[in-house]
Amino acid sequence: MRALAAPALVLLALVLSQGTASAEYPTLVYYVTDQVGVLTSSEEFDIQSVCVEVYEQTGAEIAVLVVNTTLPDGIDMFAVKTFEQNGLGQEGEDDGLLILVSVEENAWRIEVGYGLEGILPDSKVGDIVTANLVPYLAVSDYYSGLYYTTYAVGLEIVTNYSGTPHTSESQYPIPWIPLKTWQLAVVIGAIVVLGVLTKGRAFLLWMLFSRNWGGGGKNWGGGRSGGGGARGRW
């Protein structure tokens, strides 16, 4: 039976590699990703609720990301690469938008997808941020700034963008584990086999991988950044 252990490990690694991403830039598992801890769980939920409403009404995808720093890239390149790596917005529609805040740099960037540039030109984005984001960041009120900014850009999208309504139902059998049903079945089967062959040690491997599966399991649509938006400091 020990001969089965190596193939099971290989199969497990292959399946997990399809369900998780290893990348230089942040993987956005849901609408709000706070890598610094400036938002409480309830505050994240409030902001995500706005993003979900926009998505359901128009199909446009808003993501909020808070990081410590964007160096060495700088906030412009970091925003573009994160946007494109995750594929915000629907493929072919390119209706994604990224709100990025870098705490240590006191910097912000709004990255707008091609499909939203018509209703959210750079000047309008700048006005929204000046009124809704910068005053709150200046006093370290990240929640208010991010919530009001998300609401303001969301209102522009819902009012002026003719997108395709979507539902927010998760495509995964367990929302916080980004694996398809067949992938999850293979993983569980491999874990059981390895658990028997390794006298339970394989279950420690399962616990290790599961740490990387927190979040909402959001499946972004595959859109592209338009290079538009605005940036600044506070």
HULINUR-V66558 format. One record per residue. OMEGA is omega in whole degrees, 0 to 359 (999 if undefined). BURIAL is 1 if it has 24 or more other ideal C-beta (glycine too) atoms within 12 Angstrom, else 0. D_CENTER is the distance of its C-alpha to the mean C-alpha in Angstrom with 1 decimal. Layout:
# HULINUR-V66558
((OMEGA,BURIAL,D_CENTER) (OMEGA,BURIAL,D_CENTER))
This chain:
# HULINUR-V66558
((180,0,41.4) (179,0,40.0) (180,0,39.9) (186,0,37.0) (182,0,34.8) (177,0,33.9) (180,0,32.9) (178,1,30.9) (179,1,29.0) (180,0,28.4) (179,1,27.2) (180,1,24.8) (180,0,23.3) (181,0,23.0) (180,1,21.2) (180,1,18.7) (177,0,18.0) (185,0,17.0) (180,1,14.6) (183,1,12.9) (174,0,12.0) (188,0,13.9) (182,0,13.1) (183,0,14.1) (186,1,10.9) (170,1,7.9) (184,1,5.9) (185,1,2.2) (175,1,4.3) (188,1,4.3) (181,1,5.2) (177,1,6.3) (181,1,6.1) (181,1,9.8) (184,1,11.3) (182,0,14.7) (180,0,15.5) (180,1,16.6) (173,1,15.3) (180,0,16.9) (180,0,15.6) (178,0,17.4) (175,1,16.1) (180,1,12.4) (180,0,13.8) (181,1,15.6) (179,1,12.9) (180,1,10.8) (177,1,14.1) (180,1,14.5) (179,1,11.3) (180,1,12.5) (178,1,16.0) (180,1,15.2) (182,1,13.5) (182,1,16.5) (188,1,19.0) (186,1,18.0) (178,1,15.3) (184,1,13.5) (176,1,9.7) (176,1,8.9) (179,1,5.8) (182,1,7.4) (176,1,7.5) (181,1,10.8) (175,1,12.5) (182,0,16.1) (175,0,17.0) (179,1,16.1) (9,0,19.5) (185,0,21.1) (191,0,19.2) (191,0,19.3) (181,1,16.7) (181,1,17.4) (180,0,17.0) (180,1,14.0) (181,1,12.2) (183,1,13.5) (178,1,12.8) (178,1,9.1) (185,1,9.0) (179,1,11.4) (181,1,10.2) (179,1,7.1) (181,1,9.4) (181,1,8.2) (181,1,11.2) (178,1,13.9) (182,0,15.9) (177,0,19.1) (178,1,18.1) (185,1,15.5) (177,1,14.6) (178,1,11.2) (180,1,10.9) (173,1,9.1) (185,1,10.7) (177,1,11.1) (177,1,13.7) (190,1,15.6) (184,1,17.9) (180,0,20.6) (186,1,21.0) (185,0,21.1) (177,1,19.2) (178,1,16.7) (171,1,15.4) (180,1,14.4) (187,1,13.6) (178,1,14.8) (181,1,14.9) (187,1,18.4) (181,1,18.8) (184,1,18.3) (180,1,20.4) (181,0,23.5) (179,1,22.6) (176,1,20.7) (184,0,22.9) (184,0,22.6) (180,0,25.4) (178,1,23.9) (179,1,20.5) (179,1,22.7) (180,0,24.7) (182,1,21.8) (180,1,20.5) (183,1,24.1) (192,0,24.8) (185,1,21.7) (188,1,19.8) (182,1,22.4) (181,0,25.0) (177,1,22.8) (181,1,21.2) (179,0,24.9) (177,0,25.8) (175,0,22.6) (186,0,21.6) (182,1,17.8) (182,1,17.3) (180,1,19.8) (182,1,18.6) (180,1,15.0) (183,1,16.1) (178,1,18.9) (177,1,17.0) (179,1,14.3) (183,1,17.4) (179,1,19.4) (177,1,17.2) (179,1,16.4) (177,1,20.2) (181,1,20.9) (182,1,18.8) (183,1,20.3) (192,0,23.7) (184,0,23.9) (179,1,21.6) (180,0,23.1) (180,1,20.2) (180,0,20.2) (179,0,19.5) (170,1,17.3) (183,0,17.1) (181,1,14.1) (182,0,15.9) (177,0,14.0) (184,0,15.3) (179,1,15.7) (172,0,18.9) (191,0,17.3) (184,0,13.9) (174,0,12.8) (185,1,14.1) (176,1,12.4) (174,1,16.0) (183,0,18.2) (182,0,21.4) (178,0,23.6) (180,1,21.4) (179,1,21.4) (179,0,25.2) (180,1,25.8) (181,1,24.0) (179,1,26.0) (180,0,29.1) (179,1,28.7) (179,1,28.1) (180,0,31.3) (181,1,33.4) (178,1,32.3) (178,0,32.9) (185,0,36.4) (183,0,37.2) (178,0,35.9) (173,0,37.3) (183,0,34.0) (181,0,32.4) (180,1,29.8) (173,0,28.3) (177,0,27.4) (178,0,25.4) (180,1,23.5) (180,0,22.8) (180,0,21.6) (185,1,19.0) (178,0,17.9) (182,0,16.8) (185,0,13.8) (178,1,12.8) (177,0,11.8) (189,1,9.0) (179,1,8.8) (181,1,8.7) (177,1,6.9) (181,1,8.6) (191,1,7.8) (180,1,11.3) (181,0,12.1) (182,1,13.0) (175,1,14.3) (177,1,14.5) (181,1,17.9) (180,0,18.4) (180,1,19.2) (181,1,18.3) (178,1,19.7) (179,1,19.6) (180,1,21.8) (175,0,22.7) (999,0,24.0))
